[in-house]
Amino acid sequence: MNESALSEPILILGASGMLGSSLTPYLLSRGYPIRGHSMSSDAFDQADLVDEAEAAKFMDRIKPSVIINLVGLTDVDRCEINPDDAYRVNVKSVENIAHWIKHQRPNCHLIHISTDQVYDGWPIHRESDVRIVNCYAFSKYAGELAAKGVAATIVRTNFFGLSPNSKRKSLTDWLFNALNQNNSVPVFEDVFFSPISMSSLCEIIELLALKKPVGVFNVGSREGMSKADFAFAFAKALNISSENMRRIKIDEIDFLKAKRPKSMCMDYTYINQKMGIFMPLLQNEIELVARAYL
Ligand SMILES: NC(=O)c1ccc[n+]([C@@H]2O[C@H](COP(=O)([O-])OP(=O)(O)OC[C@H]3O[C@@H](n4cnc5c(N)ncnc54)[C@H](OP(=O)(O)O)[C@@H]3O)[C@@H](O)[C@H]2O)c1
């Protein structure tokens, strides 16, 4: 922890969301002066960041030294049906944040959370391999371009773990509930990803907030797997029967509105070489997360 990080606030935008509900208590427990923001939760300072004047007034009041932006419209199908909503929340809000930093507080560093959904195609992706297949990915990529207008660390990631937020369920929350209710659980054998646990991601975000590297970085786990293998590994780590799980191909279902990428596994050469940060193994992350459910 450095001195400037202690004396001026770190502002977490979207602190009421799923990742924010892990990151905010984590950084508070580490002794940082955190201010949490939400669109609508009374537990935090509230502001609609899509509104440029409201966003600027809010950030003027906090005067942060670092902004960690977790705000997003993460419902992939809603983004496809309402691209304007995707633009407003995933792009316009970032434009407003970057505009405020540029004109009011140029020394403020932005950590902006993006997604592995900007990738597709075989096998694993370096940061330059962008391939967009849906409106959510398009809006998140456009949000990255807006963040690049200032000194920003852009984190492309995907995460899982026990969500502390009862209104926002993670992939492992959904799997845990389905497995315990003996529901039939369809799992995709042809969709590959390399997500990281929320707890490991929080530690890496802390490091990035201290070191403030400028650029785009993949942050996930090593040796990604299919969503089906992930689900079976999670059930095994929980010691729950996986007999209700069914391996299917994503093209067999017809209720998704947006096309999904089938291959989002990430390469970590850049963050490793530039920051000396090593990503954990996905199998170890699954076992770590499973312990939190037991
Ligand atoms: N969830 C995933 O698996 C995943 C995977 C990869 C990347 N990501 C990225 O990681 C980030 C965090 O994801 P998450 O799952 O934690 O998101 P989330 O649970 O959906 O939370 C979104 C946050 O944004 C706030 N928000 C929404 N619209 C707003 C607006 N107009 N003005 C101000 N705040 C607004 C929400 O406030 P309220 O609580 O008041 O609504 C909430 O705090 C996002 O950028 C997402 O794209 C997520």
The ligand as an ORCA input file, in Angstrom:
! r2SCAN-3c Opt
* xyz 0 1
  N     -20.699    -10.962    -14.293
  C     -19.752    -11.541    -15.030
  O     -19.652    -12.774    -15.072
  C     -18.754    -10.693    -15.799
  C     -17.844    -11.343    -16.637
  C     -16.894    -10.575    -17.312
  C     -16.859     -9.202    -17.144
  N     -17.791     -8.590    -16.352
  C     -17.712     -7.145    -16.202
  O     -17.391     -6.878    -14.850
  C     -18.041     -5.693    -14.402
  C     -18.816     -5.993    -13.120
  O     -19.786     -7.002    -13.400
  P     -20.904     -7.404    -12.319
  O     -21.397     -8.749    -12.708
  O     -20.396     -7.154    -10.949
  O     -22.042     -6.326    -12.692
  P     -23.475     -6.142    -11.991
  O     -23.632     -7.077    -10.848
  O     -24.494     -6.182    -13.073
  O     -23.379     -4.652    -11.394
  C     -23.448     -3.542    -12.243
  C     -23.258     -2.279    -11.429
  O     -23.452     -1.155    -12.313
  C     -24.354     -0.236    -11.690
  N     -25.047      0.512    -12.743
  C     -25.833      0.037    -13.737
  N     -26.280      1.048    -14.502
  C     -25.756      2.196    -13.992
  C     -25.828      3.573    -14.338
  N     -26.560      4.019    -15.377
  N     -25.155      4.477    -13.592
  C     -24.453      4.066    -12.526
  N     -24.314      2.777    -12.158
  C     -24.975      1.848    -12.886
  C     -25.277     -1.116    -10.866
  O     -25.945     -0.342     -9.863
  P     -27.304     -0.951     -9.163
  O     -26.841     -2.054     -8.262
  O     -27.874      0.187     -8.411
  O     -28.165     -1.427    -10.292
  C     -24.270     -2.108    -10.281
  O     -23.611     -1.539     -9.175
  C     -18.918     -5.222    -15.572
  O     -18.251     -4.202    -16.254
  C     -19.032     -6.441    -16.462
  O     -19.177     -6.069    -17.818
  C     -18.722     -9.298    -15.675
*
